[in-house]
Every structure is written in structure tokens, then in C-alpha cells.
């Protein structure tokens, strides 16, 4: 693949459920070779967007392409895109191996691949057990195996760490990085900001169905105002006065340090040096991904209750997905 390759492309995606606007003219690209995190508050439209990409819901406007084609134009979809959009999307009476074997047969995939993906996701020991006995975490692993069965170049996962223990979460993190390192397009939604900070290279952030940001993780965090400099000095009171005169906001800490906003670390160091003030610490502190996310999506958080459910139903009584119920246009 070249640098210009686009694995997933959304152009003006729009989706309504009756009077409820779930996705509003959403456009973005997901490129191979990196993990792209799909973030947004509850009800932002993430699941609806992923369903439109996979052809499960039709957009009212716009289109989504996978490797330059609409999903229904893919001759062997499972070989081009693998997705986990819902935990336990399999028949509870079948074994894990039977579930994967049926997918393999209907997609002309060698049965040997079934055992390969069972090994990858750590389910070889329970391959012949009925999936109805699986825990949520085991169901997530089987969903991942289904997504990887066709060895696709594009993979898409909606909240893949749900139900996983810490070891399973770390396994998912390493798997996503490995898939991206192999040159695949990896698109994953998650509410765990700490995990996205460790896993994602790029972000698509939406709120109320609209684009908020599409950029690298570092760029997204840099947009936050939650940056400050921690300073320690045996002349803290004098330094605080100097920095205040220069327009900084200075907040004393209980241990004698100073939290400074409004000036960079280099500017603080130069001011202190010019006035002969000794510094014991001068350390810039960046916002975490969670802090940046909370700040930049503050106006897009939904406060929903049951009163909006009836209004959200469309004209034939069908309810929109849970993520958009109660939202007004």
C-alpha cells in the first residue's frame, strides 16, 4: 500500500431516525499502518457510523467506502474488512469452531484458517464448547476471531475491550498495534481514554454526530488548555510575584511548589535567571488524553432521559439505536 491509500473513507455521512439526527455530515479518512481511535461521548453516533460503513444501515446522505468501494460492491467482504460491532453475535448452540467454520465455508476461506485465528485469540482450548456458555470476554475474543478470519486489510472494532480482564485488555492493545504494524487499516472505538492513549496513533472525535477533531493523539492533547508548568524554588514567594507581574497565573501547592499557567517553561526559566532566582524544578506538564477529551467534548455530552424515547421513534414506530435515543436535532 502507498501512503495515499485510504482504507476507510466517509464523505458527508448523515443519518436520521425520525426527528433524531444521529450522524450529521460526517467526513473522515482512516489510513493503513496506524491505529485510529474513534472517540465521542455516549450518543455521539459512533456505532451508527460504523454500521453505515459496514452497510448495515443506509445513510440518508453521503457515502462510506472501504478500499475505494461501497461495502455491497466488495466481492468477498470478509476478506477485505473484518468487524466486531456487537458482542456475542453468534448462535449460542454452536461451538466456536463450528461458528468460524461456517463463515469460512461461505467465504471460500480454507478451514485451516479457523484453527489459526482460534490460536491468535486464545480460544483453542475451548474451540469445541458451545458459545452460549462463553463469558462476555470470551465472546469478544470470538468476535475478534471472526473479524480476522478472512485475513482482511481493514479491521474495525466497536468497544472491543468490553468484558475483558486486564490481561485481555493488554492482549487487545498488542493485537491492534500488531495489525497496524502489518500495514492494515485499524479503526477502533473505545470509552477507555487511558487505553486509547496507549494504543491509538490517530483520532477521529465526534459529538452529537458531528466532527470535533481528526488529528494525531499528540495534536489533540496539545489543543487542550490543561497544560501547566510545575516549579520549585527556595524563593517561591519572590518567583511567584515575578511570574504574576509577567501575566502568569500562579497557584501554590501544599508542598511549596508552584503551578504556573500562561507562560512556557522556557519563559519561566529566563525570567527566573534574569532576576537571580534559583530553581530546583522546572517541569512542563501536559494534559492527559482523558483531560483533553473531557475539555474538548464538553459541549457535546448528552444528558438523556426516558422522556425522549417516544419522540425519537421514526414515523413507522421503529426506535433508533440506543446511542441516539433522546437526542434532539
Buried (B, 14 or more C-beta within 10 A) or exposed (E): BEEEBBBBBBBBBBBBBBBBBBBBBBEBBBBBBBBBBBBBBEBBBBBBBBBBBBBBBEBBEBBBBBBEEEBEEBEEBBBBBBBBBBBBEBEEEBBBBBBBBBBBEEBEBEEEBBBBBBEBBBBBEBBEBBBEEBEEBBBBBBBBBBBBBBBBBBBBBBBBBBBBEEEBBBBBBEBBBEBBEEEBBBBBBBBBBEBBBBBBBBBBBBBBBBBBBBBEBEEBBEEBEBBBBBBBBEBBEBBBEBBEEBEBEBEEEEEEBBBBBBBEBEBBBEBBEEEEBEBEEBEEBBBBBBBBBBEBBEEBBBEBEEEBBEEBBEEEEEBBBEBBBBBEE
